[in-house]
């Protein structure tokens, strides 16, 4: 029954109500995008990325069953190689508490030959793992001025207010075209909370849709920023996967909350005389 009524409510959307809902959704999207900007902009910090950077060192993890003589011989042989600029031996526990044995930290002479050098090490009997460590690229992100932050706050307040206004007008148009069905539902004894839940559910659906669209956009910009670090230096948060996750969860929560709030504003219109079962 509720799903049937929800489909009927959606079917009552006309051009005028759809226009208000569209503008309300766009304004809600802009509000959520402004929230995302606070997560993405960097207050004059250093952003680091390893995406697409050359290999700086190769860690060759050795089997604990290797004898000291074998390890010493490998060290002497590899140290003389022309494609190895530096070589040092360390205990594996320095990098992984659960590891055993030792490892060689190899610095290749030419980063372009690092991949073939790592592949060669993987084929050596007694090597249990080979890890390639790319060079870190540090990007100094410029600070964002106070004027920009104040502008974002103004956009936040104006967009959320305008969005709720448009949603309320949209619900007014929608419920006006659905008023006959609402009166029939009340005459048939359907609880008023059922109709209220339908209206709120529609608001939540629109808010969630706006949030999902923005989260998808954030993920695409995150992938783009990883390959163009310098171009996105002002938005250093786009390089941080954890910050993207936090922003996405916040955006979805706020989108759902504001969508539900707009639905409640629309449901408040049901107390008007136009919806009385016996006008």
C-alpha positions, 0 to 999 in steps of 0.5 A: 500500500505505501509503495502504491501511494508513493508511486501515485504521489510521484505521478502527480508531479507536474511541470511547475512542481518539477521546476521547483524541485529541480531548482531546489535540488540544484541549490542543495547540490551547491550547498553540499559542494560548499561543505565539500570545499571546506574539506578539500581546501588546504590551510597552507599545508604540504600535500604529498603524493606518490602517484606516478612518481619514479621508484626511489628504493627497492626493499628485498625481503629475505627468507629467515632460512638463508645462511649468513654466508649467503647473505654476505655473498649477495651483499658483496655481489650486488654492491658491485653492480652498476645498476645499484647506486646504494645497498644496505642490510636491515632487519625486517622487523624495522618495517614490519613487526610480524616479519622475520629475517632481514632485507636489503634496501636497494637504491637503483642507479636509474629509476627507469631501470627499477622495475626490471631490477625488482623483477630480477630480485623476485626471481631469486631463490630465497627472496620472499617479497620485493616492495617498490617504494616510489619517491614522495612528491611534496606540494606546498599548498597555498593558504586560503584567504579569509575572504574565500571562507566568508564567501563560502559561508555566505553561499552556505546560508543563501543556498540552503535557505533558497533550497528549502524555499524551492522545495516547499513551493514544489511540495505546495504545487505537488500536494495541490494536484494530489489534494483529491487523493489526500481527501479520499485517503482521509475519508477512507480512514488512512492514518494521516501519518502515512501521507506525512511519511510519503512526503518526507520520503520524497524529500529524503530521496531528493536529498540523497540523490543530490548527495550521491551525485556530489560524492560521485563527482568528488571521487572523479576529481580525486582520481584526476587530482592524483595524476595532476597534483600541481594543478590541484594544489589549492585543493590538497584534500582531493589527494587524501583518500581518508578526507574524501571518505569523511567528506562523502559521509558528511555530504550524504548525511547532510543531504539526507537530513536536509531532504527530510527537513524539506519533506517535513516543510512540505508535510506541514502544508497538509494541515491546510483547509484544502486537504480537509476530507469535508471542505 
